[in-house]
């Protein structure tokens, strides 16, 4: 059974940092593309960052320079380091896995999400 379990969310003040984790099981993690998405209240889901199986990364313009996506293949875990957090980063954050970055959005496996709330 494929499982993706996000953790690390919480309440943080603006300017603070959080590190999200996504523990993956049931797939060969090292062969998969991974991504982080978020959905704020009243808004559509948006792509935050992706990392390919080879380690290539891409970021949404809104988080570039503040967030870092990484993977530890030995631990089957995906990370999102979030620094300089802003109130507009408040959202439920989801991780996803797929065979390629191109198929993440429509055909990926998804976790349950973890809430990130940034206070002023």
C-alpha positions in Angstrom: 0.0 0.0 0.0 1.4 3.4 -1.0 1.5 5.8 1.8 2.7 9.4 2.1 2.5 11.0 5.5 3.3 14.7 6.0 4.4 16.1 9.3 6.1 19.2 10.7 3.3 21.7 10.2 2.2 24.1 13.0 1.8 27.7 14.1 4.7 30.0 13.5 5.2 33.7 13.6 6.0 35.7 10.4 9.7 35.5 9.7 10.0 32.1 11.3 10.9 28.7 9.9 9.4 25.3 9.6 10.6 22.0 8.1 8.0 19.7 6.7 8.6 16.0 6.2 6.9 13.5 4.0 7.5 9.8 4.8 6.9 7.5 1.9 6.3 3.8 1.8 5.0 1.3 -0.7 7.0 2.6 -3.7 10.6 2.7 -4.7 11.1 6.2 -3.5 14.4 6.8 -5.2 12.9 6.3 -8.7 10.0 8.8 -8.2 9.5 12.4 -8.7 8.2 14.3 -5.7 6.5 17.5 -5.1 5.0 19.8 -2.5 1.7 21.5 -3.0 -0.4 23.8 -0.9 -4.0 24.9 -0.7 -5.0 28.0 1.2 -8.5 28.6 2.4 -10.7 29.7 -0.4 -8.0 29.2 -3.0 -7.0 26.5 -5.5 -4.2 24.1 -4.9 -0.9 25.4 -6.1 2.4 23.8 -6.9 5.1 24.9 -4.4 8.2 22.9 -5.4 9.3 19.7 -7.2 12.3 17.5 -7.2 13.0 14.8 -9.8 14.4 11.4 -9.1 17.8 12.7 -10.2 17.5 15.7 -7.8 16.6 18.5 -10.1 14.4 21.1 -8.4 11.9 23.8 -9.4 10.1 26.3 -7.3 7.1 28.6 -7.6 8.1 32.2 -7.9 6.3 33.0 -4.6 8.6 30.8 -2.6 11.9 30.9 -4.5 14.7 31.9 -2.3 12.8 31.1 0.9 11.9 27.4 0.5 14.1 24.5 -0.2 12.9 21.0 -1.4 15.1 18.1 -0.8 15.0 14.3 -0.5 16.8 11.6 1.5 16.6 8.4 -0.5 18.1 6.4 2.3 15.3 7.4 4.6 12.5 7.5 1.9 11.7 11.0 3.1 10.9 14.3 1.3 11.5 17.6 3.0 10.5 21.2 2.6 12.5 23.7 4.5 10.5 26.9 4.8 12.3 30.1 5.9 11.2 33.7 6.2 7.6 32.6 6.4 4.8 35.1 5.5 1.1 35.1 6.4 0.4 34.3 2.8 2.2 31.0 3.2 -0.7 29.8 5.5 -2.1 26.7 3.8 -2.5 23.0 4.0 0.7 21.5 2.5 0.6 18.2 0.7 3.3 16.0 -0.7 2.9 14.0 -3.9 4.8 11.2 -5.7 4.7 10.1 -9.3 6.8 8.6 -12.1 7.7 12.0 -13.4 7.3 15.7 -12.5 4.9 16.1 -15.4 2.5 13.5 -13.9 2.5 14.7 -10.3 -0.5 16.9 -10.4 -2.9 14.6 -12.2 -1.7 11.1 -11.4 0.4 11.3 -8.3 -0.1 9.7 -5.0 -1.0 12.2 -2.3 -0.6 12.5 1.5 -3.1 13.7 4.0 -1.7 17.2 4.3 -0.2 19.2 7.2 -1.5 22.6 8.3 0.9 25.5 8.3 -0.3 28.7 9.9 1.8 31.9 9.9 0.7 34.6 12.3 1.5 38.3 12.2 
